[in-house]
Amino acid sequence: MQGQNRDWVESLRKERGLSSRNWNTALSLSILLGIVGADRFYVGRTGLGVLKLITLGGYFIWWALDVILLLQGRMKDDLGKLVQKPQKRYT
């Protein structure tokens, strides 16, 4: 049963264009290590990660913008899919 549920969720992600990257991990990396580009490396954008590393997060401006993008659910991974925060589940 668990495997069927997981397959269903993955098919919805592909259909909606959502990234398989974990939003919580991306946000934590962005806040703690975003200055050195760890968040961009995590979502697969290596070139942007290197630029953030060299410029120390774009002199902190780029770092702040990435945190805002993640909080709004607008950051994209290397495939152009959105890294969105998990939906609240109501039981």
C-alpha angles and dihedrals in degrees: 000000000000092000093051091051091050092050090051092051092048091051090053091050091053091047095049095040096243121155122244089222115113111251094206091054092046092050093047091050091046094052097041104031104013091112089070095040099254092141092054092047089051095054090047101256097127097165093054089044091056091049091051090048093052095045096039094245094324090299090310093298095092089045092055092046092052091052089051092047091052093047090052092046093240102118115110130209127226091282093052094253121137120254099217132181116253117270118247113254118220116199 
